[in-house]
Amino acid sequence: MANKDEKTLILTSVSRYCEELFIEWLVSLRTLGNYHGKVMVLDYGIGNRAKILATKLGVRLYPCKMPTAEHAIVNYRFVDMLPIIKQRYRQYKIAHFDADIWFTDEIGELFNELDDVPGCLYSVECSLTLLNQGRGPQDPETLKLNVAKVDQVIRHWKGFINGGFVAGRYHSFVNKLTKMQNAYANGWQIDNWGVDQYLVNVLFDFDRDRANGNRWNCSIRESIKKGGEFYHFKNSDMLLQNGHWIIDKSTSIRVEKVVGLHLLGPKKTQRFILFHPGLFHSTISDIENLQINLEV
């Protein structure tokens, strides 16, 4: 449980495309996640209902200009959030989650973990490849260095850094965002989907950053459902065999409960609303009934 007097901020970005999942993100955060700290949302054009629900659940909305290509929000968000954080959230511990994540349990321990992370905390997708696909500068020397860095990350962490989650104390978080902003201004294609993920791998600092945060952000395809809960294998227990990471059965197999379940898109079956319909609808109904009463 995080110190109740500690300044904490959780944020996301959302457009109409992911609006319904964002509502589940928020309701699960405030209920199962038992999070009562600050919540900031970059609003790229969500509807009035979502705005009302978010406001009633204590969210501070910040309207942002929609990029020419909506999918490029994954890049623009890191540029758009930087001045807001610098102006309003100094000295906070900060965690950014994609809006297609929902929270299965209390989130407070995350902020305690950040005391032991000099830089930023990330999570890993267990894969051997993350292709450049024109996402960064294409001069031969820089391209070679970037490819080597991503390969180093994958070999060390047994997967690549997932761009859907990053957390850190204020200065570490702002320093990372500043590096991303500078990269977008110097050859990294901000309008190209997927650049953010490749970039966080290139910018990963082996001395200061950590990538053992999978309990806070675990993709649905790498989770195990058991008894109504979700778990993931420890990446340190993975073994490379025939070009794939597999569980090393020669060790004691360790699993960890997943708190942040990442659906990786809107059309998924393992949604918060399906696992906890009563909790979801009662929370939403209370807010919507309040809104009706206010309008009357």
ZILINHU-V605117 format. One record per backbone hydrogen bond with DSSP energy under -1.0 kcal/mol. NH is the residue of the N-H (numbers start at 1). CO is the residue of the C=O. If there is no record, write none. Layout:
NH_CO ; NH_CO
//
This chain:
6_3 ; 9_93 ; 10_38 ; 11_95 ; 12_40 ; 14_42 ; 19_16 ; 22_18 ; 23_19 ; 24_20 ; 25_21 ; 26_22 ; 27_23 ; 28_24 ; 29_25 ; 30_26 ; 31_27 ; 33_28 ; 35_29 ; 38_8 ; 40_10 ; 41_60 ; 42_12 ; 43_62 ; 44_14 ; 51_47 ; 52_48 ; 53_49 ; 54_50 ; 55_51 ; 56_52 ; 57_53 ; 58_55 ; 59_54 ; 60_39 ; 62_41 ; 64_43 ; 72_69 ; 73_70 ; 74_71 ; 75_72 ; 76_72 ; 77_73 ; 80_76 ; 81_77 ; 85_81 ; 86_82 ; 87_83 ; 88_84 ; 89_85 ; 92_89 ; 93_7 ; 94_168 ; 95_9 ; 96_166 ; 97_11 ; 98_164 ; 102_261 ; 104_259 ; 107_33 ; 110_107 ; 111_108 ; 113_109 ; 114_110 ; 115_112 ; 116_113 ; 117_114 ; 119_208 ; 121_167 ; 122_210 ; 125_160 ; 127_125 ; 135_132 ; 143_139 ; 144_140 ; 145_141 ; 146_142 ; 147_143 ; 148_144 ; 149_145 ; 150_146 ; 151_147 ; 152_148 ; 153_149 ; 154_150 ; 155_151 ; 156_152 ; 157_153 ; 158_154 ; 159_154 ; 160_125 ; 162_123 ; 166_96 ; 167_121 ; 168_94 ; 170_92 ; 173_169 ; 174_170 ; 175_171 ; 176_172 ; 177_173 ; 178_174 ; 179_175 ; 180_176 ; 181_177 ; 182_178 ; 183_179 ; 184_180 ; 185_181 ; 186_183 ; 188_183 ; 190_188 ; 192_189 ; 195_192 ; 198_194 ; 199_195 ; 200_196 ; 201_197 ; 202_198 ; 203_199 ; 209_205 ; 210_120 ; 213_122 ; 216_213 ; 218_260 ; 220_262 ; 222_219 ; 223_220 ; 224_231 ; 226_229 ; 229_226 ; 231_224 ; 232_256 ; 234_254 ; 237_234 ; 238_235 ; 239_246 ; 241_244 ; 244_241 ; 246_239 ; 248_237 ; 249_247 ; 251_248 ; 256_232 ; 258_230 ; 259_215 ; 260_215 ; 261_102 ; 262_218 ; 263_100 ; 268_266 ; 271_269 ; 275_271 ; 276_272 ; 280_276 ; 281_277 ; 282_278 ; 283_279 ; 284_280 ; 285_281 ; 286_282 ; 287_283 ; 288_284 ; 289_285 ; 290_286 ; 291_287 ; 292_288 ; 293_289 ; 294_290 ; 295_291 ; 296_292
//
